[in-house]
Amino acid sequence: MTGGKKNTFGGWAATLVDALDTLWIMDLKDEFAEAVAAALTIDFSGTHMEQVNVFETTIRYLGGFLSAYDLSGDDRLRVKAIELGEMLLVAFDTPNRMPVTRWRVMDARKGYAQKAHSITLLAEIGSLTMEFTRLAQVTGDSRWYDATYRIMEALSQQQGHTRLPGMWPVLVNAQEMNFTWHDTYTLGSMSDSLYEYFPKMHILLGGLEPMYEKLYRESMETAIRYTMFRPMTPDIADILVAGAAHVNENYMGGLEFSGQHLVCFAGGMLALGGKVFEIARHLDIGRRLTDGCTWTYRALPLGIMPETFSMIECPTNEACDWNETLWKEKVLERRGPEAISQGATADLIIEYDRLPQGFASIGDRRYVLRPEAIESVFVMYRITGREDLFHEAWDMFRAIEENTKTELGNGALADVTRADGKVSVMDSMESFWLAETLKYFYLIFSEPGLISLDDYVFNTEAHPFKIPKPV
Ligand code: DMJ
């Protein structure tokens, strides 16, 4: 909107590095050369920021350099990836070799002692493997592979010992290497890419490490059983939504019937896992999850999904009839006794909150240019060739383009429930818009041979890594 900037993620120009491979794929080779020249001047030895997020640095910058190298073969990008990889390895210099995920780089530079955090987000510690493994592959130096392998080994050992065996809670204690203690389990926010990386690591390693298949199979068994639900919809749609399970210290708990844009990657993950491990049921669940996301896009007036929402569940994951009265009862019930005592009625809530049929609430009404829904549509489309997905993608693209376009780029939306033309575009364009969202859209409308899934595997920031072929 303003042509200004936000200097996040270490202040090292995340958008520049995140967008490198998109430039290459879209055949913008002059722009690519210019961007590479600029990216090579980044100085990763210091930062003006107090803390650096190791996960974000890894998926956006390290992933960005590695895929730009894999696509272009420009060795300077490999050397830059090594420079960054050397720096990131210092975050693992702790007594138990678990990384400091929110890292004080300048303290580390002074040689201060450091230890991993007692409260760490699962995704932030568990999704460094693909980038570190690819770096090891292109350098022949196993230090990076070993650093993240240790984390996966520990997760694997504790997989059956959490409150919801098969999965791990969103918060874990890296300092004590206890990955079992917390109460929320989901494929969504704060956990997401850990699960995404299981089938992808299997692919990247050519199946040579059996642990990833076990991690995938056991976690998905649990996730499918305990974290997904079929929502009650007016058109009795055959869809699933991935929510969140809560289990307290007495092993009591329940499922939260929530949905979020972030978890929309799960359909693509299950389709990929189902294909790679030959589990037909996962392909079907992947389809239903992906359709759940496109259904939500269509259910909102702008044709775009909000960040978070909750729905009314069917009693089982089988079809259930639409029941308008039940929907309204649940809308009121979920609002809580205080709202009811203050005179709230279901009709008023639905009108005031602009709730489409089937939705119980919309917690966060923004659309921040996220990719996950189109990511799953892309993967499903490449795997199945289903033509309706192609059209679905086009509708999504048009809705997003129409509503987010600004003079200079595209901006996040403040409220996707507005149909009165008053939707406001925010002064923010995350780097994943160029790295992921636009790339997936572009690839859907290209020939399937462009970045074939037989030759490449995408990291969680949509950076394609070359799958090594046996010699
Ligand atoms: C991206 O940085 C990655 O896809 C990450 O795994 C989750 N969040 C954003 C996109 O929404």
Residues whose N, C-alpha, C, O or C-beta is under 5 A from the ligand:
A	BS01	DMJ	S193 R370 P371 F432 T460 E461
